[in-house]
Amino acid sequence: MTKSAKTVIIGLDGIPYGMIKNFAETGVMPNTAELINQGIFRKMQSSIPEVSSVAWSSIITGENPGQHGIFGFMDLFPNSYKMRFPNYNDLKAPPFWEKRSRRAVIINVPSTYPVREMNGVHVSGFVSIDLQKAVYPSFLISKLEELDYRLDVDSEKAHKSIDLFLSDLDKTLDARIECYRYLWDNQDWATFMLVFTGTDRLMHFLWDAYEDKEHKYHDLFIEHFGKIDRTIGEIGERIDDKDLLIILSDHGFERLEKDVYVNYLLREKGFLQFKNNKPELASIDFRTKAFALDPARIYVNLKGKYPCGTVEHQERNGVLRQLEELFGSLVVDGRKVIRQMHRKEDIYSGPRSESGPDLILIASEGFNFRSKLSAQDLAEKSIFTGKHTQHDAFLLLKDSSHALAIPDDPSVFDVVEIMNRSEER
């Protein structure tokens, strides 16, 4: 790739391969369809677990959690049961834009808050709390305020009114698009990355509106993707044939019927016990063998690693075998709940692997794992109708030279390498 060529990355948070293919074929996303016809379109494996904080950290670094150190939206302080929320400062591998000399504009990438000095512009994504710490350089804050820029959709509104939520979703998308246009036109850059995250929020609450054409909100669901597609078409017209365009999702999505509470099952089977029967992490009893953090990360209560840890290291494999048997046989509504199980040593590599969960569960279609400690039942239906999947994210590249060798089964860890190979041409 020549020095004058640019790289443009468009992220569509949570969009599964099958959905983008369907929308391309049925005319909902005609601009995306044209790019699929011109480019390389693949189903892509997400991270494990399949949550945005881990997946986007993997996409922007090209590393697995054992290297970059992000294992979920929440984690534990060392030698403690106290919860913490990892942020951009906890990312232990550099994102691609910090390893390049050319200027970049980065908009709304999850888990990149608070921003730090870089060669270009950075507007961080979910979870971002304060606009003052979410924008670099800071002089752009006033312009974003002028554009009514929103750091994220107010998902709490969906618990009160879907109409209020959809209105906020639309305003957030409009402001995101205006932000991209302003920075595209007014900044010098060689790499431009824009992520749409409202798609994830929409599918959590209204996946049923996607599947049911008679649903009250089906047309509004479709229109959200139509507006994104028009933006994709606009960006496609702004780049040259020599530029590399990457469109991708961080994980997939599918129907959700019931949440399954992992810690409830661990309590019922005697793996998890609390002092004074208080269901909180701070009250974990020394008799505990294992506990879970969201979304389905199981930690063996190892001696020397946790304050009340009593499981000897040589006993770990035995406890894991018991847990694998327990979850492998779990049935809800006559169906197996588990799609896959992974031990950390099989999926993580790097100096931070020991900080990761001992066992990670991937749920079958229709089920989602939760770690709520105070759950009173094994499974229940929630307000969400859609949930994340690991096996069906997507990757779409428009490469005019058709010289890039893309794996038949790419993963989120391959994206940086694909970009590097493109620039080396």
C-alpha positions as CSV (number, residue, x, y, z in Angstrom):
1,M,0.0,0.0,0.0
2,T,1.4,3.4,-0.9
3,K,2.0,6.0,1.8
4,S,-0.8,8.2,0.4
5,A,-3.3,5.3,0.8
6,K,-5.7,5.4,3.8
7,T,-7.3,2.9,6.0
8,V,-11.0,3.3,7.1
9,I,-12.6,1.0,9.6
10,I,-16.3,0.9,10.3
11,G,-17.4,-1.1,13.4
12,L,-21.0,-2.3,13.7
13,D,-21.2,-3.5,17.3
14,G,-22.8,-7.0,17.7
15,I,-24.0,-7.5,14.1
16,P,-24.0,-11.2,13.2
17,Y,-22.9,-12.4,9.8
18,G,-26.3,-13.8,9.0
19,M,-28.0,-10.5,9.7
20,I,-25.7,-8.4,7.5
21,K,-26.0,-11.0,4.8
22,N,-29.8,-10.9,5.0
23,F,-29.9,-7.1,5.0
24,A,-27.6,-7.0,2.0
25,E,-29.7,-9.5,0.0
26,T,-33.1,-8.0,0.8
27,G,-32.3,-4.3,0.0
28,V,-32.2,-3.0,3.6
29,M,-28.4,-2.2,3.2
30,P,-27.8,-1.8,-0.6
31,N,-24.5,0.0,-0.1
32,T,-23.2,-2.7,2.1
33,A,-24.4,-5.2,-0.5
34,E,-22.3,-3.5,-3.2
35,L,-19.2,-3.7,-1.0
36,I,-19.8,-7.4,-0.3
37,N,-20.0,-8.0,-4.1
38,Q,-16.7,-6.0,-4.6
39,G,-14.8,-7.3,-1.6
40,I,-14.0,-10.1,0.8
41,F,-16.8,-11.2,3.2
42,R,-16.2,-13.7,6.0
43,K,-17.8,-15.0,9.1
44,M,-15.5,-14.1,12.0
45,Q,-14.8,-15.6,15.4
46,S,-15.1,-13.2,18.4
47,S,-13.3,-13.3,21.7
48,I,-14.0,-15.6,24.6
49,P,-16.0,-14.3,26.5
50,E,-17.9,-12.7,23.7
51,V,-18.3,-9.2,25.2
52,S,-17.4,-5.9,23.7
53,S,-14.7,-4.9,26.2
54,V,-12.7,-8.1,25.4
55,A,-13.5,-8.2,21.7
56,W,-12.7,-4.6,20.8
57,S,-9.5,-4.7,23.0
58,S,-8.5,-7.7,20.9
59,I,-9.4,-6.1,17.6
60,I,-7.4,-2.9,18.2
61,T,-4.3,-4.7,19.7
62,G,-4.3,-7.9,17.7
63,E,-3.7,-9.7,21.0
64,N,-5.6,-12.2,23.2
65,P,-6.6,-11.3,26.8
66,G,-3.5,-13.1,28.2
67,Q,-1.6,-10.3,26.5
68,H,-3.8,-7.2,26.7
69,G,-5.2,-8.0,30.1
70,I,-8.9,-7.3,29.6
71,F,-11.1,-10.3,30.5
72,G,-14.5,-8.6,31.0
73,F,-16.3,-5.4,31.8
74,M,-15.7,-6.1,35.5
75,D,-12.8,-7.8,37.3
76,L,-11.4,-8.3,40.8
77,F,-8.6,-6.5,42.5
78,P,-5.6,-8.8,43.1
79,N,-5.9,-11.0,46.1
80,S,-9.4,-9.7,46.7
81,Y,-13.1,-10.3,46.1
82,K,-13.6,-6.6,45.6
83,M,-14.9,-5.6,42.1
84,R,-13.3,-3.1,39.8
85,F,-14.1,-1.8,36.3
86,P,-11.1,-2.0,34.0
87,N,-10.6,0.9,31.6
88,Y,-8.2,2.0,28.9
89,N,-5.4,2.4,31.4
90,D,-5.6,-1.3,32.1
91,L,-5.0,-2.2,28.4
92,K,-1.5,-3.7,28.6
93,A,-1.0,-4.0,24.8
94,P,-0.9,-0.9,22.7
95,P,-3.7,-0.2,20.2
96,F,-2.6,-0.1,16.5
97,W,-2.8,3.7,16.4
98,E,-0.1,4.0,19.0
99,K,2.3,1.9,17.0
100,R,2.1,3.9,13.9
101,S,3.5,7.3,13.0
102,R,0.6,8.4,10.8
103,R,-2.3,10.3,12.2
104,A,-5.5,8.6,13.2
105,V,-9.1,9.6,14.0
106,I,-10.7,7.1,16.4
107,I,-14.4,7.5,17.3
108,N,-16.5,5.5,19.8
109,V,-14.3,2.4,20.2
110,P,-15.5,0.6,23.4
111,S,-13.2,0.3,26.4
112,T,-10.9,3.2,25.4
113,Y,-11.9,5.6,28.2
114,P,-10.3,7.8,29.5
115,V,-8.5,9.0,26.4
116,R,-4.8,9.8,26.4
117,E,-2.4,11.8,24.2
118,M,-2.0,10.4,20.7
119,N,-1.1,11.4,17.2
120,G,-4.6,12.4,16.0
121,V,-8.1,12.6,17.5
122,H,-9.7,10.2,19.9
123,V,-13.4,10.2,21.1
124,S,-13.8,7.2,23.4
125,G,-16.7,4.8,23.5
126,F,-18.7,2.7,26.0
127,V,-18.1,2.8,28.9
128,S,-17.3,6.6,28.9
129,I,-18.6,8.7,31.8
130,D,-17.3,12.2,31.4
131,L,-17.0,14.0,28.0
132,Q,-14.1,16.0,29.5
133,K,-12.1,12.8,29.7
134,A,-13.5,11.2,26.6
135,V,-12.0,13.6,24.0
136,Y,-8.5,14.2,22.8
137,P,-7.5,16.9,22.0
138,S,-9.7,18.7,24.5
139,F,-10.3,21.8,22.3
140,L,-12.8,19.6,20.3
141,I,-15.1,19.2,23.3
142,S,-16.9,22.4,22.6
143,K,-17.6,21.4,19.0
144,L,-18.9,18.0,20.1
145,E,-21.2,19.7,22.5
146,E,-22.4,22.0,19.7
147,L,-23.2,18.8,17.7
148,D,-25.2,17.4,20.8
149,Y,-22.8,14.5,20.8
150,R,-23.7,11.6,23.1
151,L,-21.2,9.2,24.5
152,D,-23.8,6.4,24.5
153,V,-27.5,5.6,24.2
154,D,-29.3,5.9,27.5
155,S,-30.4,2.3,27.7
156,E,-32.2,2.9,31.0
157,K,-34.9,4.6,29.1
158,A,-35.8,1.2,27.5
159,H,-36.8,-0.1,31.0
160,K,-39.4,2.7,31.1
161,S,-40.4,3.2,27.5
162,I,-39.2,1.7,24.3
163,D,-40.4,4.8,22.4
164,L,-38.1,7.0,24.6
165,F,-35.2,4.6,24.1
166,L,-35.7,4.6,20.3
167,S,-35.8,8.4,20.2
168,D,-32.6,8.6,22.2
169,L,-31.0,5.9,20.0
170,D,-31.9,7.9,16.8
171,K,-30.5,11.1,18.3
172,T,-27.3,9.4,19.4
173,L,-26.8,7.9,15.9
174,D,-27.4,11.3,14.2
175,A,-24.8,13.0,16.5
176,R,-22.3,10.2,15.8
177,I,-22.7,10.7,12.1
178,E,-22.3,14.4,12.4
179,C,-19.2,13.9,14.5
180,Y,-17.6,11.6,11.9
181,R,-18.4,14.1,9.1
182,Y,-16.8,17.0,11.0
183,L,-13.6,15.1,11.9
184,W,-13.3,13.6,8.5
185,D,-13.5,17.0,6.8
186,N,-11.5,19.0,9.4
187,Q,-8.7,16.7,10.5
188,D,-5.6,15.4,8.7
189,W,-5.5,11.6,9.0
190,A,-4.3,8.4,7.5
191,T,-6.5,6.0,9.5
192,F,-10.1,6.7,10.4
193,M,-12.1,4.3,12.7
194,L,-15.8,4.8,13.5
195,V,-17.8,2.4,15.6
196,F,-21.6,2.3,15.8
197,T,-22.7,0.8,19.2
198,G,-26.4,1.6,19.2
199,T,-26.8,-1.6,17.1
200,D,-25.9,-3.7,20.2
201,R,-28.4,-1.8,22.4
202,L,-31.1,-2.1,19.8
203,M,-30.7,-5.9,19.4
204,H,-30.6,-6.5,23.1
205,F,-34.0,-5.0,23.6
206,L,-35.6,-5.7,20.2
207,W,-34.2,-8.7,18.6
208,D,-37.7,-10.0,18.4
209,A,-38.6,-7.0,16.3
210,Y,-36.0,-8.2,13.8
211,E,-37.4,-11.7,13.6
212,D,-41.1,-10.7,13.6
213,K,-42.1,-8.6,10.6
214,E,-45.4,-7.8,12.3
215,H,-43.7,-6.5,15.4
216,K,-44.7,-2.9,16.3
217,Y,-41.1,-1.8,16.1
218,H,-39.9,-3.9,13.1
219,D,-39.8,-0.9,10.6
220,L,-37.9,1.3,13.1
221,F,-35.4,-1.5,13.7
222,I,-34.9,-1.8,9.9
223,E,-34.6,1.9,9.4
224,H,-31.8,2.1,12.0
225,F,-29.7,-0.2,9.8
226,G,-30.8,1.7,6.7
227,K,-29.4,4.9,8.1
228,I,-26.1,3.2,9.0
229,D,-26.0,1.8,5.5
230,R,-26.5,5.2,3.9
231,T,-23.5,6.4,6.0
232,I,-21.5,3.5,4.8
233,G,-22.4,4.4,1.2
234,E,-21.3,8.0,1.9
235,I,-18.0,6.9,3.3
236,G,-17.5,4.5,0.4
237,E,-17.8,7.5,-2.0
238,R,-15.3,9.5,0.0
239,I,-12.4,7.0,-0.3
240,D,-10.2,6.2,-3.3
241,D,-9.7,2.8,-4.9
242,K,-6.3,2.5,-3.4
243,D,-7.7,2.9,0.2
244,L,-8.4,-0.1,2.4
245,L,-12.0,-0.2,3.8
246,I,-12.7,-2.6,6.7
247,I,-16.2,-3.1,8.0
248,L,-16.6,-5.5,11.0
249,S,-18.5,-6.5,14.1
250,D,-17.0,-7.5,17.4
251,H,-19.4,-10.4,18.1
252,G,-22.6,-11.8,16.8
253,F,-26.2,-11.9,18.2
254,E,-29.1,-14.3,18.4
255,R,-32.5,-14.8,20.1
256,L,-32.6,-14.8,23.9
257,E,-35.3,-16.7,25.8
258,K,-34.0,-17.0,29.4
259,D,-31.1,-15.8,31.6
260,V,-29.4,-18.6,33.5
261,Y,-27.8,-17.7,36.8
262,V,-24.5,-19.4,37.2
263,N,-23.9,-18.5,40.9
264,Y,-27.4,-19.8,41.8
265,L,-26.4,-23.2,40.4
266,L,-23.0,-23.1,42.2
267,R,-24.8,-22.4,45.5
268,E,-27.3,-25.1,44.9
269,K,-24.6,-27.7,44.3
270,G,-22.4,-26.6,47.2
271,F,-19.5,-25.0,45.2
272,L,-20.3,-21.5,46.5
273,Q,-21.1,-20.7,50.1
274,F,-21.4,-17.4,51.9
275,K,-20.7,-16.3,55.5
276,N,-23.9,-15.5,57.4
277,N,-25.8,-16.5,54.1
278,K,-25.1,-13.0,52.7
279,P,-25.0,-13.4,48.9
280,E,-22.1,-11.0,48.1
281,L,-18.5,-11.5,47.0
282,A,-17.2,-9.9,50.2
283,S,-18.9,-12.7,52.2
284,I,-17.5,-15.7,50.3
285,D,-16.8,-18.5,52.8
286,F,-13.7,-20.6,53.0
287,R,-15.7,-23.7,52.0
288,T,-16.3,-22.1,48.5
289,K,-14.7,-24.0,45.6
290,A,-15.7,-21.7,42.8
291,F,-17.6,-18.5,42.0
292,A,-18.6,-16.6,38.8
293,L,-18.4,-13.2,37.3
294,D,-20.3,-11.9,34.3
295,P,-21.0,-13.1,31.7
296,A,-19.9,-16.7,32.5
297,R,-16.4,-16.6,33.9
298,I,-15.8,-19.2,36.6
299,Y,-13.0,-18.8,39.1
300,V,-11.6,-21.6,41.2
301,N,-11.3,-20.3,44.8
302,L,-7.5,-21.1,45.0
303,K,-5.5,-21.0,48.2
304,G,-3.1,-18.0,48.1
305,K,-5.0,-16.2,45.3
306,Y,-8.1,-15.2,47.2
307,P,-8.6,-14.2,50.9
308,C,-10.8,-17.2,51.7
309,G,-9.2,-19.5,49.0
310,T,-8.8,-23.1,50.2
311,V,-8.6,-25.1,47.0
312,E,-5.0,-26.3,46.7
313,H,-3.4,-25.8,43.2
314,Q,-3.1,-29.6,42.7
315,E,-6.9,-29.9,43.3
316,R,-7.7,-27.3,40.6
317,N,-8.1,-29.8,37.7
318,G,-10.4,-32.0,39.8
319,V,-12.7,-29.0,40.6
320,L,-12.7,-28.0,37.0
321,R,-13.7,-31.5,36.0
322,Q,-16.6,-31.4,38.4
323,L,-17.7,-28.0,37.1
324,E,-17.5,-29.2,33.5
325,E,-19.7,-32.2,34.4
326,L,-22.1,-30.0,36.2
327,F,-22.5,-27.4,33.4
328,G,-22.3,-30.0,30.6
329,S,-25.3,-31.8,31.9
330,L,-27.3,-28.6,32.7
331,V,-30.8,-28.6,31.0
332,V,-33.4,-25.9,31.1
333,D,-36.8,-26.3,29.5
334,G,-35.7,-29.7,28.1
335,R,-32.6,-28.2,26.3
336,K,-28.9,-28.2,26.9
337,V,-27.7,-24.8,28.1
338,I,-24.1,-25.2,27.2
339,R,-22.7,-24.7,23.7
340,Q,-19.0,-24.7,24.6
341,M,-16.7,-24.6,27.7
342,H,-13.1,-23.4,27.7
343,R,-10.4,-23.7,30.3
344,K,-8.2,-20.6,30.3
345,E,-5.0,-22.5,29.5
346,D,-6.6,-23.6,26.2
347,I,-7.5,-20.1,25.0
348,Y,-5.3,-17.6,26.7
349,S,-1.5,-17.1,26.3
350,G,0.7,-14.4,27.6
351,P,1.9,-12.9,30.9
352,R,-1.5,-11.9,32.2
353,S,-3.2,-15.3,31.6
354,E,-3.2,-16.2,35.3
355,S,-5.5,-13.2,36.0
356,G,-8.2,-14.7,33.7
357,P,-11.1,-17.0,34.7
358,D,-10.4,-20.7,35.1
359,L,-13.4,-21.8,33.0
360,I,-15.5,-19.8,30.5
361,L,-19.0,-20.9,29.5
362,I,-20.6,-20.2,26.1
363,A,-24.4,-20.6,26.1
364,S,-26.6,-22.4,23.6
365,E,-29.1,-20.4,21.5
366,G,-31.9,-19.0,23.6
367,F,-29.8,-18.9,26.8
368,N,-27.6,-16.2,28.4
369,F,-25.4,-16.6,31.5
370,R,-25.6,-14.1,34.3
371,S,-23.6,-14.1,37.6
372,K,-26.2,-12.4,39.9
373,L,-25.3,-13.6,43.4
374,S,-28.8,-13.0,44.9
375,A,-30.8,-14.9,42.2
376,Q,-33.6,-16.8,43.6
377,D,-34.1,-19.2,40.7
378,L,-31.9,-20.9,38.1
379,A,-33.4,-19.2,35.1
380,E,-35.9,-16.5,34.2
381,K,-37.0,-14.3,31.3
382,S,-35.6,-10.7,31.3
383,I,-36.4,-7.6,29.3
384,F,-33.8,-8.5,26.7
385,T,-34.8,-10.5,23.7
386,G,-31.3,-10.8,22.1
387,K,-27.9,-11.9,23.4
388,H,-24.2,-12.1,22.2
389,T,-22.7,-14.9,20.3
390,Q,-19.0,-15.9,19.8
391,H,-19.1,-17.7,16.5
392,D,-20.7,-15.4,14.0
393,A,-19.2,-11.9,13.9
394,F,-18.4,-10.7,10.4
395,L,-15.5,-9.2,8.5
396,L,-15.8,-7.3,5.2
397,L,-12.9,-5.8,3.3
398,K,-12.8,-3.7,0.2
399,D,-9.3,-4.3,-1.2
400,S,-9.0,-3.1,-4.8
401,S,-5.8,-5.1,-5.4
402,H,-7.3,-8.3,-4.1
403,A,-3.8,-9.1,-2.9
404,L,-4.6,-9.6,0.8
405,A,-4.6,-13.1,2.1
406,I,-7.5,-13.4,4.5
407,P,-8.0,-16.5,6.6
408,D,-11.0,-18.6,5.7
409,D,-12.0,-18.5,9.4
410,P,-10.7,-15.2,10.7
411,S,-11.0,-14.0,14.3
412,V,-10.9,-10.6,16.0
413,F,-7.2,-11.2,16.7
414,D,-6.4,-11.1,12.9
415,V,-7.6,-7.6,12.1
416,V,-4.4,-5.7,13.1
417,E,-2.3,-8.2,11.1
418,I,-4.5,-7.7,8.1
419,M,-4.1,-3.9,8.3
420,N,-0.3,-4.3,8.7
421,R,-0.1,-6.5,5.6
422,S,-2.1,-4.0,3.7
423,E,0.3,-1.2,4.6
424,E,3.3,-3.2,3.7
425,R,2.2,-3.6,0.1
